[in-house]
Amino acid sequence: MHRYTSLIVKAVVMFQFVRAFKCGFHPARCRSAYFFSSITKVAVPDNTIAKMNRPFIPNILKSTTADQDIVFKDELMSKKSTIIADDHEFERSKLDRRKYRAIELKSNGLQVLLVSDDETDVEAGSVHVRAGHFDDPEDRAGLAHFHEHMVFLGSEKYPAEGDFEAYLAKNGGSTNAYTDMEDTNYYFSITPGDDDDDALTGALDRFAQFFICPTFETSAVERELRAINSEYLNSITSDNWRNYQILKCNANPSHPFVKFGCGNYNTLTNGGDISKPTLAESGGTNPRDILLDFWDKNYHGGNIKLCVLGRANLDELQESVENTFENVRPAPSNGVKSGYPALSQQNPLKITTKSVHTENDLMFAYEGESYGDIPFRVGHELGIIREIIPAKETRKITISFAIPPLHSPLIDVGKPHRVISHLLGHESPGSLHSVLSDEGLIFGLSSGVGVDVSDFALFNINLSLTAKGMSERDRVLDLFWQWMSIIQNEIWRDESEMEKYHDELRQLSEISYTYKENTNPTDFCSSKAECLFYTPAKDILSAAYKTGEYDADVARAFFSRLTPQNCMMPTLP
Ligand SMILES: [Zn+2]
């Protein structure tokens, strides 16, 4: 039997949005230094000029050898961008008929995934920015979320508020955005028009201006502050948001996971009282200047990725993107925060003095590295049952383990969490699921990774309990830990058995990828713009489905995190 510390946490009143919906922008903030509309002239060797003057053949890459490709890629490399990976280099499923190209704009370093699908009924675009509420200043909780609202309210080129939405609506499309912990994502969709009606380029031009010269309309500040406060009030009655914020505000105070990402009128104005008629009378301060600083720091070509999907061919899409996004600011020399840093050593599994768990001090690469501290500490936040009073009857237990981030190379390749998840959720006779069900203790059981940021992730087991199960909580937990013990013994005792499970799951994943059909264009663009930060472009379609060989050391090091001392167990009656 394990002993747990018991802690009753009453619902607190601050809540966090993982995904926050966008609402609304102003001029007068563009600085001439941001514009790079002219291309610097450099001396070009005569032979290069000769190549550029050759006739343009769109499909030339298909019929060339690899060596020739390099030559032609140089040739196709317009003055404005460099091709990172062209269509023939992308690994894709058998059913995928789309064409792909990844480019980098020379003016600002912005990387773009272009997707051509001449049969699509929806065209889409998405910008992913590597900045979220972990970047909020200490005295402005919710600033990244507020920024997301304000950035779409108008631009120098298209100053009218609502211009973008009106343009999309006229062309059968829409737009939205979300603010996450370390990221913000903006996306739009549009219905393709007639062949000579290039609605997508018009949308891209309006979309790009929000990342070139948003106006952050002063007159909209008060309204958007109140809009965010309304979102905050709506979330108070949601048990999901309540539980999530309880988890966050009980984290290590020196890690940004503790931050309150949604924000409200009070936090965004640093103490303002929303009951007063105006911001000036509220006793708080206007956050607009801090908003401009946030944009200056985070919105540049080194910190933004773009994905565009349309009916036009790749060359046409490339030209549209070059002409619309070339004036995004380039990264300042000290401002690049893209993806993860290069590994500092060859072996990404290393001994550390950080006390992540008690039995094994092996650390995975990136684990606990981003913010100078770990998000949860043994004895402070871990090894604890939290009894939470829900807004409505829930009868749920979550067993939540702090694990390495999924982008940690050994986790990314070996995916040890998938085997564990598979064994935990197995419903065969004698499994945890069948014993708990047979005894009338649960309605359901699921497991998987929830939160996943640059230096940690959370592996969750969710138990939906019957009334009997809730009254016999300790029995449920005892059976759970017995099952974990069986898996643990198997991992250490019989490598071949675990390898068999691993290989079965690997094959299933590869089969599902081989015959995977194209997904919704808007979701696709939104997700792939983010993937450009972490995955080589040519692997961006397949990486999530690829699993390496079974590695017993990795499996054991991963499983060593799944202990009573390294977990939190929020329970809701
Ligand atoms: Zn919002």
Residues whose N, C-alpha, C, O or C-beta is under 5 A from the ligand:
A	BS01	ZN	A20 F21 K22 E231
